[in-house]
Amino acid sequence: MKGGYIGKILNVDLTAGTLKDEKLDEQFCRDYIGGYGFGVRKLFNALKPGTDALGPDNILGFMTGPLTGTPAPTGARYTVFAKSPLTDGWGDANSGGSFGPGLKFAGYDGVVFTGKSKDPVYLCIKDGQAELRPAAKLWGKDSFETEEILKAELGEDTEVACIGQAGEMQSLIAAVMNNKGRAAGRSGLGAVMGSKKLKAIAVSGKAEVPLADKERANEIRRDCLTKLTPISGFFKMTGTPGATAGSAMSGDSPVKNWGGAGVTDFPNAKALGIEALAPLIAKKYGCWHCPLACGGIMKPAAGEYDYGKESHRPEYETLAMFGSNCLNSNLESIIKANDDCNRYGVDTISAGAAIAFAIECYENGILTRADTDGLELTWGNYKAIVTMTQKLCKREGLGAVLADGVRKAAAKIGKGADKYAMHIGGQEVPAHDPKLGAHYYTAYVADATPARHTQGSEGLNPPGLLPAFDRKSYSGRGQAHRVASDMLHIVNCVGMCEFMFWSLPSADIVTDLLNAATGWNLTTEDLVKTGERIATLRHAFNLREGINPLKTAVPDRISGITPLQAGPLKGVTVDSNALLGDYFQAMGWDAVTAKPSAQKLKELGLEDVGKAIGV
């Protein structure tokens, strides 16, 4: 192999306590790139359908991409993957910070865990030497404490990915955390880590990622940073919170558990805007070698909540889910809820959705004060929101029910609570309304990790990538969404951040960076086809598990079957049949069974997959 990859993966059998290196094959790398591309091929081959996601037979992986730890701008991402205990289908989540590059510098492209440890352990990798070590002293610690203890013991240059107490208690919305606030948040993969008694991975080393043409890679980086599109300025200046106030008014953000409109129900959205948040930020935060530095670290709390030092600034999704979605305009309470979720290791999107669900159940008499331990869980009651979030993190009282997400919570509560459970396929819907951006509906339903806002954002892709389509209708959107989604799979799998991708003047820059790293001679069209292979295999994983996205229920509020009565989206309904029909046709997937055609599978080199799903 010429470059981009360290060239090996570590396989860890937690039951036996054994570790074994696996050399990477170059053709495998070309076919699946890295990240969850590697993951889905490995799991499809090795995992039996119907495997218990929280049982010892599930497989958990941490994987980088060929641009992680290289001069590629935002080349800092890593992916966690496993069968999801939240959706019972394919699960992946990715994160930035510095753990991904650290894993490669420690001597590996990724780590794959099988089995289950009898006692808590953590994996230590230092300069290519790996060892499982006891983690009894770490068990029960939050993610901040875990990182601090390991850094003190192993050295400040150690990078840590870990779970907090929520993952230990196998909350189905538990996240994998790194850098005290960066989260691989979705799919409930922190619960899988906890089920295996794996507390953390600690890595350090000085290995250099080999590059086929280092001079060319640095040249591309320097050149592209002088040509970034205006959206890069948005990320640099405000980060994602810059969208919070406007999104509540435009209809992008959910309001009142998706049942209201900002203009009528949440007119105080500016209280959560960047103007209100900026004075509370101590410094900007950027992931490893990131030129955008879109994050922030908060000043020590000065109000009624103590969110400690080194608390990360909440992102847009968190502000919206704990803010407009709960009719909560108290900014410091959201900072506190965000900090609690980060420390305990909980996905803030799902947690905010669970709190809004509980509030609406309370408002409608399905839950009472006896159920909430005396909390008056009403709209906008920020003190109750913070307290219930803490209960969710700790699995206390009603929080123990909410900690497994709204689908399971509604089933346990009963009494019609499912009406207020805003999820698709078991995963809570993030803070972007498909009635405003139709591409979100396709992504929420058709992607293998449902309710995922980071797939198929054709409106933000670099110019020249997408085929022409009519933005005022659904005509041609399926093909545009296919190309956008397939290219985003590549961005995720090479280890770059989507924010940078959206800021590039051309998608060809990703291709050029990959070629400079690996020595390959690929075109962007080649990469789109590879992205389609990865997308189709993730989809086939779900089909084999009995999940047909065309039969997945979507809450009426999300699609507008129960239309909003006010605001910019008043009366708007998504034409789901047109959107999904156009996309499935573009993908070569059957409009009833959702199975890819035999011709499509052959075109993608996935003939073995056809046999597994009955094509």
Secondary structure as UniProt FT lines:
FT   STRAND          8..13
FT   TURN            14..17
FT   STRAND          18..23
FT   HELIX           26..32
FT   HELIX           35..46
FT   TURN            49..50
FT   TURN            53..54
FT   TURN            56..57
FT   STRAND          60..63
FT   TURN            66..69
FT   TURN            73..74
FT   STRAND          78..83
FT   TURN            85..87
FT   STRAND          90..95
FT   TURN            97..98
FT   HELIX           99..105
FT   TURN            106..107
FT   STRAND          110..114
FT   STRAND          121..126
FT   TURN            127..128
FT   STRAND          129..134
FT   TURN            136..140
FT   HELIX           143..154
FT   TURN            156..157
FT   STRAND          159..162
FT   HELIX           165..168
FT   TURN            169..170
FT   TURN            172..173
FT   STRAND          176..178
FT   TURN            179..181
FT   STRAND          182..184
FT   HELIX           186..188
FT   HELIX           189..195
FT   TURN            196..197
FT   STRAND          198..204
FT   TURN            212..213
FT   HELIX           214..225
FT   HELIX           231..237
FT   HELIX           240..243
FT   HELIX           244..250
FT   TURN            256..259
FT   HELIX           262..265
FT   TURN            267..268
FT   HELIX           269..272
FT   HELIX           274..277
FT   HELIX           278..280
FT   STRAND          281..285
FT   TURN            288..289
FT   STRAND          295..298
FT   TURN            309..310
FT   HELIX           316..322
FT   HELIX           324..326
FT   HELIX           331..344
FT   HELIX           348..363
FT   TURN            364..365
FT   TURN            369..374
FT   TURN            379..380
FT   HELIX           382..394
FT   HELIX           398..402
FT   TURN            403..404
FT   HELIX           405..413
FT   TURN            415..416
FT   HELIX           417..420
FT   STRAND          423..424
FT   TURN            425..426
FT   STRAND          427..428
FT   TURN            434..436
FT   HELIX           438..446
FT   TURN            453..454
FT   HELIX           458..460
FT   TURN            463..464
FT   TURN            471..472
FT   TURN            475..476
FT   HELIX           477..494
FT   HELIX           498..503
FT   HELIX           508..518
FT   HELIX           524..544
FT   TURN            545..546
FT   HELIX           549..551
FT   HELIX           556..559
FT   TURN            568..569
FT   HELIX           576..587
FT   TURN            591..593
FT   HELIX           598..603
FT   TURN            604..605
FT   HELIX           607..613
//
